[in-house]
Amino acid sequence: MKAWEIFYKEICSGALVKSGDRVLLAVSGGPDSVCMLHMFWRISKKINAEIIVANFDHGLRKESKKESEIAGRLSESLGVKFITEKLGVKKYAEENNVSTETAGRDLRYSSLLKIAKENKCNKIATAHNANDNAETVLMWLLRGSGNFAGIPSVRKSEKNIEIIRPLLAVKRKDIELYIKRQKLPFCIDKSNFSDEYTRNKIRRLLIPALEKINPAAVEHIFSLSRIQARENAFLQEISKRFSKKCAKISKNRILLDLAMFLRYNEAVRYRVLKLILPDKNYNLQINLIMDKILAFDKSVYRLSSDWVFKINKSKAIFEKTKSRANEKRK
């Protein structure tokens, strides 16, 4: 199925965009977002939806200005309102001790929400595609997160604004074919070719290797992520309900009733721990805690610099260390 057919099906199913919606499109000027803008322009009149374009200059590369100009000119040629902002990514990264990749993502979504509110948009569309989803699944696998649900096609945000991803089922190759046939202007982010980031290594090395083994690897990963997303939603609701019954959570202490907890299905136990863990909840850490519970191991285990885990009688206890708790009070 071609890019336009998949996009049209996703939109017209009514799940992503409905008549009367105001959709803010995040357009960088790259092929994915340019494709999304053009497709939304084609379909917006048919479904009676209004679109607005938001573009951000991260101030990290000389090409950023040119990319904004391309996005602006295309928006103008299509008669679509264009809004552009500069983001202080480098400064934010330094002040918050995060990577420039994380800083850029945080600032982008924060600005998108602000612009959406100012323009009374009820939806924000980003141009994540099937390859992005496959990269995310593989990155989480390598980091031991135990989650293969990938990028959600719809995510609720604050103030009843939804973040939608209408190209999520479309492969990058099909997007590139679409913009070539439509003769659309676009630019390429040269940082995508750097091996500095884990995602780029997966994109440039791992995905091509998997596609050599099976050309449909990206589609199969997408299918797997949709299956797990559905199962996750079901199990998450059950686990939330059970966690309220077996765990008492306060600011500096979490008590887990082991007699009740151990009656639950193994998959639900894992999810309950993931929900109540006060700090990092990586797969390996959860498995280690589960092993300690099953062995009734009473040794104290340090979860992080702030929290410890121990077992006392019929309770599993997650407790903030006293020195840290006192520091917080001061």
Buried (B, 14 or more C-beta within 10 A) or exposed (E): EEBBEBBBEBBEEEEBBEEEBBBBBBBBBBBBBBBBBBBBBBBBEEBEBBBBBBBBBBBBEEBBEEBBBBBBEBBEEBEBEBBBBEBEBBEBBEEEEBEBBBBBEBBBBEBBBEBBEEBEBBBBBBBBBBBBBBBBBBBBBEEEBBBBBBBBBEEEBEEEBBBBBBBBBBBBBBBBBBBEEEEBEBBEBEBEEEEEBBBBBBBEEBBEEBBEEEEEBBBEBBEBBBEBBEEBEEBEEBBEEBBEEBBEBEEBBBBBBBEEBBEBEEEBBBBBBBBBBBEEBBBEBBBBBBEBBEEEBEEEBEBBEBBBBBBEEEBBBBBBBEEEBEEEEE
